């Protein structure tokens, strides 16, 4: 599903090259659907890749960093639209999902094959142990 969503996102960049309102709306709808598919697929990854005891921590961290990234993206989009136009925003939005899919796929393979080890101990009581040792 991740690949399908990423494959649909570049259709949004065609919005600037079509000559009718209906075609532009169709391009935007396909891109929006691709984004929703991609987001839903990424939301399930922590549960698929990590043991249950880590899923809440990883999901919370991902949501927090995503919110910070969204805030910064809104500022950048506002500046880009004010100084240039919507065209570069749509082009970047069309290519970021495929790039993100490649990165996620490579990291997922590394995690599932055991080549990537977590160095953070999130086991119950691990914070208490570290306080006792210091």
C-alpha positions, 0 to 999 in steps of 0.5 A, a space after each residue: 500500500 505504501 508504494 501505491 500511495 507514493 505512486 499516486 502522489 506525483 499525479 498532483 504535479 500534473 495540476 499545472 499542466 492540464 487545461 480544464 478545471 475538471 482535469 485539475 480537480 481529478 489530479 488533486 483528488 488522485 494525489 489526495 487519495 494517494 496521500 491518505 493511502 500512504 499515511 495509513 500504511 505508515 501508521 501501521 509500520 511500528 506495529 509491524 516492525 517492533 515488539 509490542 512493548 515498543 510500539 507506543 513509544 515509537 508511535 508517539 515519537 513519530 507523531 511528535 516529530 511529524 507534528 514539528 515537521 508539519 509546523 515547519 512545512 507550513 511555514 516553508 509552504 507559506 513562504 514559497 507561495 508568497 514569493 513564487 507560486 504553488 507550483 514548487 510546492 506541488 512538485 515537492 509534494 509529488 516527489 517527497 512521498 516516493 523518496 520517503 517510500 524508498 527510505 522507509 523500505 530500506 529501513 524496514 528491511 534493515 530492521 526486519 533482517 536484524 541489521 539495525 539494533 535499537 540502542 535504547 532500553 525501553 523495558 519496564 524499570 529501565 529508567 529506574 536502573 539507570 538512576 540507581 547506577 549513577 
